């Protein structure tokens, strides 16, 4: 369990979770050291795209939390489509950098 960023997700039970809840994940990542990298901070080893995905998936407000395109959040869309304009939840698959990668893959294939 030492690999988890916080021990409890109830406010007031874990200082690290309270920090993320109050200041945001990006602030937490900026202060937290990478475990095996000495003085290197997490924001130095994580891509901005990964940080965006983590921020969306770990959003504290469930109504604002990003989904992975599950049909229960996007009932009128196919899995993975989930356009944010017609859904309560935006999807990881609608992120700009994902569509760029999909286009690059189409060009290669």
C-alpha positions as CSV (number, residue, x, y, z in Angstrom):
1,X,0.0,0.0,0.0
2,X,3.0,2.3,0.1
3,X,2.7,2.9,-3.6
4,X,-0.7,4.8,-3.3
5,X,-0.5,8.6,-3.2
6,X,-2.9,8.7,-0.3
7,X,-4.2,6.3,2.4
8,X,-7.8,7.5,2.6
9,X,-10.2,9.5,0.5
10,X,-12.2,10.9,3.3
11,X,-11.5,14.6,4.1
12,X,-9.5,15.0,7.3
13,X,-8.3,11.5,7.3
14,X,-5.2,11.8,5.0
15,X,-3.0,14.9,4.7
16,X,-2.0,14.0,1.1
17,X,-5.6,13.6,0.0
18,X,-6.6,16.8,1.7
19,X,-3.8,18.6,-0.2
20,X,-5.0,17.3,-3.6
21,X,-8.6,18.1,-2.6
22,X,-7.7,21.7,-1.6
23,X,-5.0,22.6,-4.1
24,X,-5.5,20.2,-7.0
25,X,-3.6,17.2,-8.5
26,X,-1.3,19.4,-10.5
27,X,0.0,21.2,-7.4
28,X,0.4,17.8,-5.7
29,X,2.4,16.4,-8.6
30,X,4.6,19.6,-8.6
31,X,5.6,19.0,-4.9
32,X,5.8,15.2,-4.8
33,X,9.1,13.5,-5.5
34,X,9.3,10.5,-7.9
35,X,10.0,7.6,-5.6
36,X,13.2,6.2,-7.1
37,X,14.5,9.5,-8.7
38,X,16.0,11.4,-5.7
39,X,15.1,15.1,-6.0
40,X,13.1,14.7,-9.2
41,X,9.5,15.8,-8.9
42,X,6.6,13.9,-10.5
43,X,5.8,16.8,-12.8
44,X,9.3,16.3,-14.3
45,X,8.6,12.7,-15.3
46,X,4.9,12.7,-16.2
47,X,3.8,14.0,-19.5
48,X,1.3,16.9,-19.6
49,X,-1.1,14.6,-21.4
50,X,-1.0,12.0,-18.7
51,X,-1.5,14.7,-16.0
52,X,-4.6,15.9,-18.0
53,X,-6.0,12.3,-18.0
54,X,-5.3,11.8,-14.3
55,X,-6.8,15.2,-13.4
56,X,-10.0,14.2,-15.3
57,X,-10.3,10.7,-14.0
58,X,-9.5,11.8,-10.4
59,X,-11.8,14.8,-10.4
60,X,-13.4,15.2,-6.9
61,X,-16.8,16.1,-8.2
62,X,-18.3,12.9,-9.7
63,X,-20.6,15.0,-12.0
64,X,-17.4,16.6,-13.5
65,X,-15.3,13.4,-13.6
66,X,-14.0,12.3,-16.9
67,X,-15.0,8.8,-18.1
68,X,-13.4,6.2,-20.3
69,X,-16.3,6.2,-22.7
70,X,-18.5,3.8,-20.7
71,X,-22.0,3.4,-22.1
72,X,-23.5,4.1,-18.7
73,X,-22.1,7.7,-19.0
74,X,-22.7,8.0,-22.7
75,X,-25.9,6.1,-23.4
76,X,-26.4,7.5,-26.9
77,X,-22.8,7.0,-28.0
78,X,-20.7,3.9,-28.8
79,X,-18.1,3.0,-26.3
80,X,-15.2,5.4,-26.6
81,X,-17.1,8.1,-28.6
82,X,-18.8,10.0,-25.7
83,X,-18.8,13.5,-27.2
84,X,-18.7,16.0,-24.4
85,X,-21.3,18.2,-26.0
86,X,-24.1,15.5,-25.6
87,X,-22.9,13.9,-22.4
88,X,-22.6,14.8,-18.7
89,X,-19.1,13.4,-18.7
90,X,-16.3,14.2,-21.1
91,X,-14.3,11.2,-22.3
92,X,-10.6,10.5,-22.3
93,X,-11.2,9.6,-26.0
94,X,-12.3,13.1,-26.9
95,X,-9.1,14.7,-25.7
96,X,-7.3,16.6,-28.4
97,X,-4.0,14.7,-28.1
98,X,-5.8,11.3,-28.5
99,X,-7.3,12.4,-31.8
100,X,-3.9,13.5,-33.0
101,X,-2.4,10.1,-32.1
102,X,-5.3,8.3,-33.9
103,X,-4.6,10.4,-37.0
104,X,-0.9,9.6,-36.9
105,X,-1.8,5.9,-36.6
106,X,-4.1,6.1,-39.7
107,X,-1.3,7.8,-41.7
108,X,1.2,5.0,-40.7
109,X,-1.3,2.2,-41.5
